[in-house]
Amino acid sequence: MRKCWVSDRLEIKKVTGLFWGYAYVRYRAEKKLAEKLRNSGIICYLPVVPHAYMIHYTKVVTQVPMFPTYLFLCMDREAATDLRYREKQIYRIELLFDEHKENVLIEELKALQQCELLAQQAPVRINPGLGTGDKVLIKTGSLKGLVTNVVRRDDANSAIIVNVSILGQHVEYPISADELKKVTA
């Protein structure tokens, strides 16, 4: 059975007695955790975008989190504390108790739902702040910790091409935009 992740028709709105916020979760655990929370009755939202790749000359399209390691939740303080200690995949839960900040987040999440729907028809640029010549830190994978420069963007493949210099040789290496962090001087 295929699981549809696009918003799941969740209506994002203020719920009396509950607060919207986010959970910072383990990398690549977002989808399973979101499904687990939904099945247990917790209101949560994981914005996703399509990601295409090739396996043996076959194009495979999956849904990947728009913001890796983040999951948006709506719950009360007691439930958040309980969930944080019960669920090992969650590193931190931050609920917005300030009404104005919560309303801003709700509006931003509604806008994300629209972006999510648009991403099903046309590519969305993830991490658009990265451009040619920017210095970036690779956050994950075998090159984790390497600081290098962006050569160019490859938005058609959701990749950023970086320059890797080893032993005086230069190699252009494609890497997913969500695996990079811009280094500011």
C-alpha positions as CSV (number, residue, x, y, z in Angstrom):
1,M,0.0,0.0,0.0
2,R,1.4,3.4,-1.0
3,K,1.3,6.1,1.7
4,C,0.4,9.6,0.5
5,W,2.4,12.2,2.5
6,V,1.1,15.3,0.8
7,S,-0.5,17.1,3.7
8,D,-2.9,14.2,4.3
9,R,-5.6,16.8,4.0
10,L,-4.7,18.1,7.5
11,E,-6.4,21.4,8.3
12,I,-3.9,23.5,10.2
13,K,-5.7,25.7,12.7
14,K,-5.6,26.9,16.3
15,V,-6.9,24.1,18.6
16,T,-8.2,25.2,22.0
17,G,-6.0,24.0,24.9
18,L,-3.2,22.9,22.5
19,F,-0.2,24.7,21.1
20,W,1.5,24.4,17.7
21,G,5.3,24.0,17.7
22,Y,8.0,21.8,16.2
23,A,10.0,18.8,17.1
24,Y,13.7,18.4,16.2
25,V,14.0,14.7,15.4
26,R,16.6,12.2,14.3
27,Y,17.7,12.5,10.6
28,R,15.7,10.2,8.3
29,A,13.2,9.3,11.1
30,E,10.7,12.0,10.2
31,K,8.2,10.0,8.1
32,K,8.0,6.9,10.3
33,L,7.7,9.1,13.4
34,A,5.0,11.3,11.8
35,E,3.0,8.1,10.9
36,K,3.4,6.8,14.4
37,L,2.2,10.1,16.0
38,R,-0.8,10.3,13.6
39,N,-1.7,6.7,14.5
40,S,-1.6,7.6,18.2
41,G,-3.9,10.6,17.7
42,I,-1.3,13.4,17.9
43,I,-1.8,16.3,15.4
44,C,1.3,16.6,13.4
45,Y,2.4,17.9,10.0
46,L,5.4,16.8,7.9
47,P,5.8,18.9,4.7
48,V,7.3,16.8,1.9
49,V,8.5,17.3,-1.6
50,P,9.0,14.7,-4.4
51,H,12.5,13.4,-4.9
52,A,13.4,11.5,-8.1
53,Y,16.3,9.1,-8.5
54,M,17.3,6.3,-10.9
55,I,17.6,2.6,-9.9
56,H,18.7,0.3,-12.8
57,Y,17.3,2.6,-15.5
58,T,14.0,3.0,-13.6
59,K,13.0,6.4,-12.3
60,V,11.7,6.2,-8.7
61,V,9.9,9.2,-7.1
62,T,9.6,9.3,-3.3
63,Q,8.5,11.9,-0.9
64,V,11.2,13.5,1.3
65,P,10.8,16.0,4.1
66,M,11.0,19.6,3.0
67,F,12.9,20.4,6.2
68,P,14.9,17.4,7.3
69,T,14.9,16.7,11.0
70,Y,11.8,18.9,11.7
71,L,8.2,17.8,12.4
72,F,5.4,20.2,13.3
73,L,3.1,19.3,16.2
74,C,0.0,20.5,18.0
75,M,-0.2,19.4,21.6
76,D,-0.3,20.6,25.2
77,R,2.8,21.0,27.5
78,E,2.2,17.8,29.5
79,A,1.8,15.7,26.3
80,A,5.0,17.2,24.8
81,T,7.0,16.4,27.9
82,D,5.7,12.9,28.0
83,L,6.4,12.4,24.2
84,R,9.9,13.8,24.5
85,Y,10.9,11.2,27.1
86,R,9.0,8.3,25.6
87,E,10.1,8.7,22.0
88,K,13.8,8.3,21.5
89,Q,13.7,9.7,17.9
90,I,12.9,13.2,19.3
91,Y,15.7,15.4,20.5
92,R,13.7,18.5,21.4
93,I,10.1,19.8,21.3
94,E,9.5,23.5,21.2
95,L,5.8,24.6,21.6
96,L,4.8,28.2,20.9
97,F,2.9,29.4,24.0
98,D,2.9,33.1,22.7
99,E,-0.4,33.5,20.8
100,H,1.1,35.8,18.2
101,K,4.1,33.5,17.4
102,E,1.7,30.5,17.2
103,N,-0.5,32.4,14.8
104,V,2.4,33.3,12.6
105,L,3.5,29.6,12.6
106,I,0.0,28.5,11.7
107,E,0.0,30.9,8.7
108,E,3.4,29.7,7.6
109,L,2.4,26.1,7.8
110,K,-0.7,26.8,5.7
111,A,1.6,28.4,3.1
112,L,3.9,25.4,3.3
113,Q,0.9,23.2,2.4
114,Q,0.3,25.2,-0.7
115,C,4.0,24.9,-1.6
116,E,3.7,21.2,-1.1
117,L,0.9,20.9,-3.5
118,L,2.7,23.1,-6.1
119,A,5.8,20.9,-5.7
120,Q,3.8,17.9,-7.1
121,Q,3.6,19.7,-10.5
122,A,6.9,21.6,-10.7
123,P,10.2,21.4,-8.9
124,V,10.8,23.4,-5.8
125,R,14.2,24.9,-5.0
126,I,15.4,23.6,-1.6
127,N,17.9,25.8,0.1
128,P,17.7,28.6,-2.5
129,G,20.1,30.7,-0.5
130,L,23.0,28.6,-1.8
131,G,24.5,29.9,-5.0
132,T,27.7,29.7,-7.1
133,G,30.8,30.6,-5.1
134,D,29.2,30.1,-1.7
135,K,31.3,28.4,1.0
136,V,29.3,25.4,2.5
137,L,29.7,22.8,5.2
138,I,28.7,19.2,4.3
139,K,26.5,18.1,7.2
140,T,26.0,14.4,6.5
141,G,27.4,11.4,4.5
142,S,31.0,10.3,3.9
143,L,32.1,13.9,3.3
144,K,30.6,15.2,6.6
145,G,32.6,18.1,8.1
146,L,34.2,19.1,4.8
147,V,34.0,22.8,4.0
148,T,34.0,23.5,0.2
149,N,32.6,25.8,-2.5
150,V,29.5,25.6,-4.6
151,V,30.3,25.3,-8.3
152,R,26.7,25.5,-9.5
153,R,23.1,24.4,-8.8
154,D,21.4,21.5,-10.5
155,D,17.8,22.1,-9.6
156,A,16.5,19.6,-12.1
157,N,18.1,16.9,-10.0
158,S,17.7,18.6,-6.6
159,A,21.4,18.8,-6.2
160,I,24.2,21.3,-5.6
161,I,27.5,20.7,-7.3
162,V,30.4,21.3,-5.0
163,N,34.2,21.3,-5.6
164,V,36.1,18.7,-3.7
165,S,39.9,19.2,-3.6
166,I,42.0,16.1,-2.7
167,L,45.8,15.9,-3.2
168,G,45.8,18.8,-5.6
169,Q,43.0,17.3,-7.8
170,H,39.6,18.9,-8.1
171,V,36.4,16.9,-8.4
172,E,32.9,18.3,-8.9
173,Y,30.6,16.3,-6.7
174,P,26.7,16.5,-6.7
175,I,25.2,16.6,-3.2
176,S,21.6,17.1,-2.0
177,A,20.9,20.7,-1.0
178,D,19.5,19.7,2.4
179,E,22.9,18.2,3.3
180,L,24.7,21.5,3.1
181,K,24.9,24.5,5.4
182,K,26.1,27.9,4.2
183,V,29.3,29.0,6.0
184,T,29.3,32.7,6.9
185,A,32.5,34.6,7.4
